[in-house]
Amino acid sequence: MKASLRKEITDYKALVLDMDGTLYYQIPVRICMAFELFFYHIFHLNKISDISAIYKYRKRNESGELFKQDANIAVWMQKKPQKYVRFFRDKKLIKFAEKMQKRGSKTVIYSDYPLKEKLEALLPFNPNFAFSSDNVEIQCLKPNNKGLLHIVDVLKLPVEDIVFIGDRFEKDAACAKQTGMDYLVLSRNCFIRNKIYKKIKL
């Protein structure tokens, strides 16, 4: 666990939650999608260029370059993973976020990728706000903290009352540190993650 928490996790007035790898376990979803891509393109060899396009899209986003999805990439990156996202949700984290909402705290989802289908996969969980890199007010990828600053402005809360929960130190934690915000970086391993939850009494 990598964390900078100045108080108990339940004492924050807002949670900013990363989507991919945080609200759901990303590795099993990627494995399922890899199989689906493979078997689909065995029978659709004329569309094999899809795989290259998806790879280039992910590579450019990982490098920090905001790159718009075309309709084909959106199918493979957003629509088709939806069923797997629902299956591999982090139910414990979602339950905690819902509990915090009932206590009056705000919940925000903030992702580098479009959110519509993945948000639907998390239902009935309904965050107070959801933002992604393609929002007009943001137009950048983490660790650029423009998006996080916008979220702070929308929440109208002191930054010390907000905690950012993600799964990547170089993206999520770096973004939070630039903003002066507390953060918690979760392991992608569900067993290690559950130990973290016990430690912080989530």
C-alpha positions as CSV (number, residue, x, y, z in Angstrom):
1,M,0.0,0.0,0.0
2,K,1.2,3.5,-0.9
3,A,-0.8,6.2,1.0
4,S,-0.7,9.7,2.3
5,L,-3.6,9.9,4.7
6,R,-3.8,12.6,7.3
7,K,-6.9,11.2,8.9
8,E,-9.1,8.1,9.1
9,I,-10.5,7.2,5.7
10,T,-14.1,7.6,7.1
11,D,-13.3,11.3,8.1
12,Y,-13.0,12.6,4.5
13,K,-15.9,14.6,3.1
14,A,-15.3,13.4,-0.5
15,L,-13.8,10.4,-2.2
16,V,-12.4,10.7,-5.7
17,L,-12.2,7.2,-7.2
18,D,-10.3,6.1,-10.2
19,M,-12.2,3.7,-12.4
20,D,-10.0,1.2,-14.3
21,G,-8.1,-1.1,-11.9
22,T,-9.7,0.6,-8.8
23,L,-13.5,0.2,-8.9
24,Y,-13.0,-3.1,-10.7
25,Y,-10.0,-5.5,-11.0
26,Q,-8.5,-4.7,-14.3
27,I,-6.2,-7.7,-14.9
28,P,-9.0,-10.4,-15.1
29,V,-11.0,-8.0,-17.3
30,R,-8.0,-7.6,-19.7
31,I,-7.5,-11.4,-19.8
32,C,-11.2,-12.0,-20.7
33,M,-11.0,-9.2,-23.4
34,A,-7.8,-10.7,-24.8
35,F,-9.6,-14.0,-25.3
36,E,-12.6,-12.3,-26.9
37,L,-10.4,-10.3,-29.3
38,F,-8.4,-13.4,-30.2
39,F,-11.4,-15.6,-31.0
40,Y,-13.4,-12.8,-32.8
41,H,-10.5,-12.1,-35.1
42,I,-9.8,-15.8,-35.9
43,F,-13.2,-15.6,-37.8
44,H,-12.9,-12.0,-39.0
45,L,-9.3,-11.9,-40.4
46,N,-10.3,-8.9,-42.5
47,K,-10.6,-6.9,-39.3
48,I,-7.3,-7.9,-37.8
49,S,-6.2,-4.2,-38.0
50,D,-8.5,-3.6,-35.1
51,I,-5.9,-5.1,-32.7
52,S,-3.2,-2.7,-34.0
53,A,-5.6,0.3,-33.6
54,I,-6.4,-0.7,-30.0
55,Y,-2.8,-1.2,-29.1
56,K,-1.8,2.2,-30.6
57,Y,-4.7,3.9,-28.7
58,R,-3.6,2.5,-25.4
59,K,0.0,3.2,-26.1
60,R,-0.7,6.9,-26.9
61,N,-2.9,7.3,-23.8
62,E,-0.2,5.7,-21.6
63,S,2.3,8.1,-22.9
64,G,0.1,11.0,-21.7
65,E,-1.2,12.0,-25.1
66,L,-5.0,12.5,-25.2
67,F,-6.2,10.6,-28.2
68,K,-9.9,10.4,-29.2
69,Q,-11.6,7.1,-29.6
70,D,-13.2,6.2,-32.9
71,A,-16.3,4.1,-33.0
72,N,-14.4,0.8,-33.4
73,I,-12.1,1.4,-30.5
74,A,-15.1,2.5,-28.3
75,V,-16.7,-0.9,-29.0
76,W,-13.7,-2.8,-27.8
77,M,-12.6,-0.5,-25.0
78,Q,-16.0,0.5,-23.5
79,K,-19.0,-1.6,-24.7
80,K,-17.6,-5.1,-24.8
81,P,-15.7,-5.0,-21.5
82,Q,-18.9,-3.9,-19.7
83,K,-20.0,-7.4,-18.8
84,Y,-16.6,-8.3,-17.4
85,V,-16.4,-5.0,-15.4
86,R,-19.7,-5.9,-13.7
87,F,-18.4,-9.4,-12.8
88,F,-15.1,-8.2,-11.5
89,R,-16.3,-5.1,-9.5
90,D,-14.6,-4.3,-6.2
91,K,-17.8,-4.8,-4.2
92,K,-16.1,-3.9,-1.0
93,L,-14.9,-0.5,-2.2
94,I,-18.2,0.2,-3.9
95,K,-20.1,-0.7,-0.7
96,F,-17.8,1.6,1.3
97,A,-18.4,4.5,-1.2
98,E,-22.2,4.0,-0.9
99,K,-21.9,4.0,2.9
100,M,-19.9,7.3,2.8
101,Q,-22.6,8.8,0.6
102,K,-25.3,7.9,3.1
103,R,-23.2,9.7,5.8
104,G,-23.1,12.8,3.7
105,S,-19.8,12.5,1.9
106,K,-19.5,13.1,-1.9
107,T,-18.3,10.5,-4.3
108,V,-16.6,11.3,-7.6
109,I,-15.3,9.0,-10.3
110,Y,-12.4,10.3,-12.3
111,S,-11.0,8.3,-15.2
112,D,-8.6,8.8,-18.2
113,Y,-11.1,6.9,-20.3
114,P,-14.8,7.5,-21.3
115,L,-17.1,6.3,-18.5
116,K,-20.7,5.7,-19.8
117,E,-20.7,1.9,-20.2
118,K,-18.5,1.2,-17.2
119,L,-20.7,3.4,-15.0
120,E,-23.7,1.4,-16.1
121,A,-21.8,-1.8,-15.2
122,L,-21.4,-0.5,-11.6
123,L,-25.1,0.1,-11.0
124,P,-26.8,0.4,-8.6
125,F,-23.8,2.4,-7.4
126,N,-24.5,6.0,-8.4
127,P,-21.6,8.5,-7.7
128,N,-22.4,12.2,-7.1
129,F,-20.2,13.2,-10.0
130,A,-18.3,11.5,-12.8
131,F,-15.5,13.0,-14.9
132,S,-13.1,11.7,-17.6
133,S,-10.3,13.2,-19.6
134,D,-12.5,14.0,-22.5
135,N,-14.7,16.4,-20.5
136,V,-14.6,19.9,-22.0
137,E,-13.2,21.3,-18.7
138,I,-10.4,18.8,-18.5
139,Q,-8.9,17.6,-21.9
140,C,-5.8,16.0,-20.4
141,L,-4.7,12.8,-18.9
142,K,-3.3,12.0,-15.4
143,P,-0.8,12.8,-13.9
144,N,-1.7,16.3,-15.2
145,N,-3.8,17.6,-12.3
146,K,-6.0,20.0,-14.3
147,G,-8.9,17.5,-13.9
148,L,-8.4,17.1,-10.2
149,L,-8.3,20.9,-9.7
150,H,-11.6,21.1,-11.6
151,I,-13.1,18.4,-9.3
152,V,-12.0,20.3,-6.2
153,D,-13.6,23.4,-7.7
154,V,-16.9,21.5,-8.3
155,L,-16.9,20.0,-4.9
156,K,-16.3,23.3,-3.2
157,L,-14.4,21.6,-0.4
158,P,-11.0,22.2,1.1
159,V,-8.5,19.9,-0.6
160,E,-7.6,18.4,2.8
161,D,-11.1,17.0,3.1
162,I,-10.8,15.0,-0.2
163,V,-9.0,11.7,-0.7
164,F,-8.1,10.2,-4.1
165,I,-8.3,6.4,-4.3
166,G,-6.5,4.8,-7.3
167,D,-4.4,1.9,-8.3
168,R,-1.3,3.6,-9.9
169,F,1.3,5.6,-8.0
170,E,2.7,7.2,-11.2
171,K,-0.7,8.4,-12.3
172,D,-3.2,8.6,-9.5
173,A,-0.9,9.4,-6.6
174,A,1.2,11.8,-8.6
175,C,-1.9,13.7,-9.7
176,A,-3.1,13.9,-6.1
177,K,0.4,15.0,-4.8
178,Q,0.5,17.9,-7.3
179,T,-2.9,19.0,-6.0
180,G,-2.0,18.7,-2.3
181,M,-4.6,16.0,-1.9
182,D,-4.3,12.9,0.3
183,Y,-4.3,9.6,-1.6
184,L,-4.5,5.8,-1.3
185,V,-3.0,3.5,-3.9
186,L,-4.6,0.0,-3.9
187,S,-2.9,-3.2,-5.0
188,R,-4.3,-4.8,-8.1
189,N,-4.2,-8.2,-6.2
190,C,-7.5,-8.8,-4.5
191,F,-6.0,-10.6,-1.6
192,I,-3.4,-7.9,-0.8
193,R,-6.2,-5.3,-1.4
194,N,-8.4,-6.9,1.2
195,K,-5.5,-6.8,3.7
196,I,-5.2,-3.1,3.0
197,Y,-8.9,-2.7,3.7
198,K,-8.6,-4.4,7.0
199,K,-5.6,-2.2,7.9
200,I,-7.4,1.1,7.2
201,K,-10.7,-0.3,8.6
202,L,-12.6,0.3,5.3
